[in-house]
Amino acid sequence: MASQFDVIILGGGPAGYVGAVRSAQLGMSTALIEKDKLGGVCVNIGCIPTKALLHSAYIASLLREAKEFGVEAGAVKTDYGVAMQRSRKVSDQNSRGVEFLMKKNKVTVVKGAGVLQPGREVKVRKRSEIRHEHRGTPRPVRSRTQMSGAGDSA
Ligand SMILES: Cc1cc2nc3c(=O)[nH]c(=O)nc-3n(C[C@H](O)[C@H](O)[C@H](O)COP(=O)(O)OP(=O)(O)OC[C@H]3O[C@@H](n4cnc5c(N)ncnc54)[C@H](O)[C@@H]3O)c2cc1C
């Protein structure tokens, strides 16, 4: 038996999750299908983690120039591992923030890869089923409207 929604959105990146929140705010039952982490490229591997790394580099460069400004900071050591760990933490926090936003706005998040079908149906395969294509029956979800926010990976 297929789950029924007013709107199904494929992809939980910035395009998809913002669209999902708006659609739910307008009173439509909304499903967001995401095959990986909520937040998409921007939150998980793009804008957010790169800016977190850049901030580490910025702090190191400030400290290296500090003497010129009359501030004694001593020898500056950098640790890329620590910077990377922090960057991952910031991304994960942001992704959980998107998850919270979905709950708050009553958007149903369906984990898996969606494939558009005729008749406004989307079949969703779990990650384990993507790796083993022959296994499992994809879960169908139906809607009046479908939107794609599947980004470059579509
Ligand atoms: C290194 C880097 C740095 C960047 N920095 C910036 C920046 O500073 N500022 C800025 O504005 N932009 C930046 N960008 C660009 C920004 O990341 C993208 O513009 C933005 O992520 C696009 O959002 P989107 O929702 O369209 O797609 P995406 O973020 O790609 O999200 C698509 C989502 O759909 C999911 N998906 C795809 N197909 C399916 C399917 N069949 N079923 C289920 N889920 C699916 C994917 O898993 C993904 O989560 C950067 C990009 C990169 C790579």
The ligand as an ORCA input file, in Angstrom:
! r2SCAN-3c Opt
* xyz 0 1
  C      32.985     22.768     -2.248
  C      31.678     23.527     -2.452
  C      31.491     24.732     -1.808
  C      30.310     25.460     -2.013
  N      30.147     26.657     -1.373
  C      29.031     27.383     -1.569
  C      28.831     28.632     -0.923
  O      29.677     29.104     -0.175
  N      27.681     29.319     -1.161
  C      26.716     28.829     -2.001
  O      25.699     29.490     -2.187
  N      26.866     27.629     -2.604
  C      27.984     26.902     -2.421
  N      28.118     25.682     -3.046
  C      27.045     25.238     -3.921
  C      25.922     24.588     -3.110
  O      26.433     23.475     -2.370
  C      24.828     24.123     -4.073
  O      24.403     25.244     -4.826
  C      23.641     23.566     -3.317
  O      24.027     22.474     -2.496
  C      22.591     23.119     -4.311
  O      21.489     22.679     -3.560
  P      20.445     21.648     -4.123
  O      19.439     21.413     -3.043
  O      19.984     22.101     -5.456
  O      21.278     20.302     -4.410
  P      22.177     19.416     -3.456
  O      22.761     20.173     -2.327
  O      23.084     18.661     -4.382
  O      21.148     18.393     -2.810
  C      20.563     17.370     -3.565
  C      20.168     16.272     -2.604
  O      19.347     15.351     -3.306
  C      19.724     14.042     -2.918
  N      19.303     13.165     -4.022
  C      19.730     13.194     -5.303
  N      19.066     12.273     -6.025
  C      18.206     11.669     -5.166
  C      17.242     10.631     -5.323
  N      17.045     10.038     -6.494
  N      16.527     10.238     -4.225
  C      16.735     10.833     -3.039
  N      17.628     11.827     -2.834
  C      18.345     12.242     -3.892
  C      21.223     14.098     -2.697
  O      21.653     13.052     -1.837
  C      21.353     15.476     -2.057
  O      21.248     15.414     -0.644
  C      29.278     24.938     -2.852
  C      29.460     23.692     -3.477
  C      30.638     22.986     -3.290
  C      30.809     21.654     -3.967
*
